[in-house]
Amino acid sequence: MNIKEQAMEITRELVKISKIKSGEIFVVGCSSSEIMGNKIGTNSDVDAAKEVFEGIYSVLQEHGIYLAAQCCEHLNRALVIEQEAAEKFNLSQVNAIPQKKAGGSFATTAYQAFSSPVLVEEVKAKAGMDIGETLIGMHMAPVAVPVRCSLRSIGEARVNCARSRLKFVGGIRAIYNEDLL
């Protein structure tokens, strides 16, 4: 299975497990360096990023889910997202254009592929994928819950997935709706 197929498989599984809905945000942090077996931030690979982007984005588009592509630390982990989503969720826009060495190959690929890309400071995503330990937690809606997908890597990069759930309130007497877990 190539990296595009791996990305598609994990995305399909996470969409199903997380119960993310059309119109919600799915965040991805991606180190193309790690995918290619190198240390994060040392060897950004545009081709690897494009393959992974195509795999993830094709699945999300089928479900009407917005992709938020996390930039690297040089852009303070800002996110590339469609302007429509930024407006819908009233997100704070920031001014930068991601590049291979300042933003990363994955975010750059998203910026080039989206119809009307903007960068935003933060999102509260309903589900997310961290490829190569890029630290997406700051962009997950509370309460983030780890998801163990059947594939645990894309290329050489470890993959960690998460979904969010509503906060529990009410203490030991409360009864919770199982469909919302």
C-alpha positions in Angstrom: 0.0 0.0 0.0 1.5 3.4 -1.0 1.3 6.5 1.2 -1.7 7.9 -0.6 -3.6 4.7 0.0 -2.5 4.6 3.6 -3.8 8.2 4.1 -7.1 7.3 2.5 -7.6 4.2 4.6 -6.8 6.0 7.9 -9.1 8.9 7.0 -12.0 6.7 6.0 -11.6 4.8 9.3 -11.4 7.9 11.4 -14.4 9.6 9.7 -16.4 6.5 10.5 -15.2 6.1 14.1 -15.4 9.8 15.0 -18.9 10.3 13.5 -17.7 13.7 12.2 -20.5 15.3 10.1 -20.6 17.2 6.9 -19.6 20.9 7.5 -17.4 20.1 10.5 -13.6 20.5 10.7 -11.0 17.8 10.4 -7.4 18.9 11.3 -4.2 17.3 10.0 -0.7 18.0 11.0 1.8 16.3 8.7 5.5 16.0 8.6 6.6 14.9 5.2 10.1 14.5 6.6 8.9 11.9 9.0 6.9 10.1 6.2 10.2 9.7 4.3 12.1 8.4 7.4 13.8 11.7 8.4 13.6 13.8 11.6 10.7 16.3 11.6 11.6 19.6 10.0 14.7 18.4 8.3 13.8 17.2 4.8 10.4 18.5 3.7 9.2 16.4 0.7 6.6 18.0 -1.6 5.8 14.8 -3.4 5.1 12.9 -0.2 2.9 15.8 1.1 0.9 15.9 -2.2 0.2 12.1 -2.0 -0.9 12.3 1.6 -3.0 15.4 0.9 -4.7 13.8 -2.1 -5.6 10.8 -0.1 -7.0 12.6 2.9 -8.7 15.4 1.0 -10.5 13.1 -1.4 -12.2 11.3 1.5 -13.1 14.5 3.3 -14.6 16.0 0.1 -16.8 12.9 -0.3 -18.3 13.7 3.1 -18.4 17.5 2.9 -15.9 17.9 5.7 -13.6 20.9 5.9 -9.8 20.1 6.1 -7.7 22.3 8.3 -4.0 21.8 7.4 -1.7 22.7 10.2 1.4 24.6 9.4 4.7 24.0 11.2 6.1 25.8 14.2 7.6 28.5 12.0 4.1 29.8 11.3 3.0 29.1 14.9 1.0 26.1 13.8 -1.5 28.3 12.0 -3.9 26.4 9.8 -4.8 26.6 6.1 -8.5 26.4 5.6 -11.1 27.4 3.0 -12.3 30.9 3.5 -15.9 29.6 3.6 -15.1 27.6 6.7 -13.2 30.5 8.3 -16.2 32.7 7.9 -18.7 30.0 9.0 -16.8 29.4 12.3 -15.8 33.0 12.7 -12.1 32.1 12.9 -9.3 34.7 13.4 -7.4 35.0 10.2 -3.6 35.6 10.1 -1.4 36.8 7.4 1.1 34.3 5.9 1.5 32.2 2.8 3.0 28.7 3.7 6.1 27.6 2.0 8.1 24.4 2.1 10.5 25.7 4.8 8.0 28.0 6.6 4.7 26.2 6.9 5.7 22.8 5.5 5.0 20.9 2.4 1.6 19.6 3.5 0.2 23.1 4.4 1.7 24.5 1.2 0.0 21.8 -0.8 -3.3 22.6 0.8 -2.9 26.3 0.2 -2.2 25.6 -3.5 -5.1 23.1 -3.8 -7.9 25.0 -2.0 -10.2 27.2 -4.0 -10.0 30.2 -1.6 -7.4 29.4 1.1 -6.8 31.5 4.2 -4.6 31.0 7.3 -6.3 31.1 10.7 -4.8 31.1 14.1 -6.8 28.2 15.6 -9.7 25.8 15.1 -11.6 23.4 17.3 -11.8 20.3 15.1 -14.1 17.4 15.7 -11.5 14.9 14.5 -7.9 15.0 13.5 -4.8 13.1 12.3 -1.3 13.8 13.5 1.3 12.4 11.0 4.8 12.4 12.4 4.1 13.8 15.8 3.3 17.4 14.8 1.2 18.1 17.9 -2.4 18.8 16.7 -3.9 18.7 20.2 -4.1 22.5 20.4 -6.6 22.4 17.5 -8.9 19.7 18.8 -12.3 20.6 20.4 -12.6 19.4 24.0 -12.7 16.6 25.0 -10.1 15.0 22.7 -10.2 11.2 22.7 -7.5 9.0 21.1 -8.6 6.8 18.3 -6.6 3.7 17.4 -6.9 3.1 13.7 -5.9 -0.2 12.1 -3.0 1.5 10.3 -0.5 3.2 12.7 1.8 4.8 10.1 2.0 6.5 6.8 5.3 5.8 5.2 7.8 5.9 8.1 5.7 8.4 10.1 3.7 7.4 13.2 0.1 8.4 13.0 -2.0 9.4 16.0 -5.7 10.1 15.5 -8.3 11.7 17.7 -12.0 12.6 17.9 -13.8 14.9 20.2 -16.8 14.2 22.4 -19.0 16.4 24.5 -18.1 17.1 28.1 -19.8 15.0 30.7 -21.8 16.9 33.3 -24.0 15.9 36.2 -21.8 13.5 38.2 -22.6 10.0 39.3 -26.4 10.4 39.0 -26.2 11.5 35.3 -27.2 9.2 32.5 -25.5 9.9 29.2 -26.7 9.5 25.6 -24.6 6.7 24.1 -25.1 8.1 20.6 -23.1 11.2 21.6 -20.1 9.4 23.0 
